[in-house]
Amino acid sequence: MRATRARIPKPAPGVEAVERLSEAGNERSGLVPLDRNERVSPLPDAVLEELRAGIDSDLLTGYPVLDDAYAELGAALGLPRERLLLTSGSDAAFKAIHQCYVRPGDRVVMLSPTYAMYDVYARMFEADPLGVPIDDDLTLQPERLLEAVTPETRLVLLASPNQPTGTVLAPELLDAVIERAAAAEALVLVDEAYYPFSAATLLPEGGPNLVVTRTFSKAWGLAGARVGFAAADPEVVRTLYKVRSVYDITALSAHCLRVVLAHPEVAADYVSEVDAGRELLVERALAAGLEPVPCPTNFLPVRVAPRVDPAALVAALEQRGYLVKGPFGAPCLRDFIRVTLGPPALMASFADALDQALAS
Ligand SMILES: Cc1ncc(COP(=O)(O)O)c(C=O)c1O
């Protein structure tokens, strides 16, 4: 160690302002992960075989070429390449949009609670995040959202369905927000992470101030490959492209994307499995005296208090081998846990563990 009087410089103010927990590690091994809304059924064997068969030395030794991935994604969506940007998970698109368009002090409007990284990026880029509260019945009063979009607003980030509440924003409300934001010269990012569990989408339509993001981390089962995309006006896409890390989409990730795009049944079948799993778990939760709030996603918010303390239930479920999300700090979710949905057989075993945990 060199003993000098040099001090480590302070990070930029926005970076200093944010806290990041380290990502989870081996402590999760052996537990059933119903806390992160990943796909919890394996990918079909034939698809895995195709993935393996496409991995050769050239794929790994050369820098990635994305032309085919863009062409196939564009064909699947009915969108030209100039409206698409592949991103390393949809998360990278959220960061890029802040980096490109948000200046210190700008207002960034979002729901509260919502996907946690929106707030992190707003603070990192020294913006002023404003959360529009979700009500205790997990719905949103539309006028609250509309009123939050003011001339100070530069960006509106809306996940629909929202996570962790499952709140779905009506297309008319999204249109009204986009119009109000246009008057304020603000962008609206609509995060469709839970497509196609929810079939509602704004694509392939567009608009100069609309950015739609999606991820392959959920129904398509590629959370480990980190692939998402933003669909936007070509000028916005060109701007977002400027701030990406070079070769951010790995050749392996692009290969995985191309294989799942060639097999649309992978996501479609999983949506059916999750629908059946939701039906089963809703029934079992109601029978256990709990209050599930079904939503078109692969997760289920379940009101467990006052029957049981959410933190105690999360701990009791972990003892029985299941990770679920909770307790939550947001007022509307104080009484809730959130359970990632999967196929009926898994949901039936989980419901047995839930019954035991409630009895303990
Ligand atoms: C609403 C929402 N958006 C985005 C993401 C992140 O997706 P990705 O894995 O593509 O970064 C999540 C993950 O849970 C989410 O719930």
The ligand as an SDF file (V2000), in Angstrom:
LIG
                    3D

 16 16  0  0  0  0  0  0  0  0999 V2000
  -41.4620   -3.0480  -13.9340 C   0  0  0  0  0  0  0  0  0  0  0  0
  -40.1060   -3.6160  -14.1950 C   0  0  0  0  0  0  0  0  0  0  0  0
  -39.3290   -3.0610  -15.1250 N   0  0  0  0  0  0  0  0  0  0  0  0
  -38.1100   -3.5310  -15.3810 C   0  0  0  0  0  0  0  0  0  0  0  0
  -37.6010   -4.6170  -14.7020 C   0  0  0  0  0  0  0  0  0  0  0  0
  -36.1870   -5.0550  -14.9870 C   0  0  0  0  0  0  0  0  0  0  0  0
  -36.0860   -5.8140  -16.0990 O   0  0  0  0  0  0  0  0  0  0  0  0
  -34.6770   -6.2010  -16.7500 P   0  0  0  0  0  0  0  0  0  0  0  0
  -34.3350   -7.5470  -16.2220 O   0  0  0  0  0  0  0  0  0  0  0  0
  -34.9630   -6.2160  -18.1970 O   0  0  0  0  0  0  0  0  0  0  0  0
  -33.6720   -5.1560  -16.3980 O   0  0  0  0  0  0  0  0  0  0  0  0
  -38.3600   -5.2430  -13.7270 C   0  0  0  0  0  0  0  0  0  0  0  0
  -37.8070   -6.3880  -12.9850 C   0  0  0  0  0  0  0  0  0  0  0  0
  -38.3300   -6.8980  -12.0470 O   0  0  0  0  0  0  0  0  0  0  0  0
  -39.6530   -4.7280  -13.4640 C   0  0  0  0  0  0  0  0  0  0  0  0
  -40.4240   -5.2590  -12.5260 O   0  0  0  0  0  0  0  0  0  0  0  0
  1  2  1  0
  2  3  1  0
  2 15  2  0
  3  4  2  0
  4  5  1  0
  5  6  1  0
  5 12  2  0
  6  7  1  0
  7  8  1  0
  8  9  2  0
  8 10  1  0
  8 11  1  0
 12 13  1  0
 12 15  1  0
 13 14  2  0
 15 16  1  0
M  END
$$$$
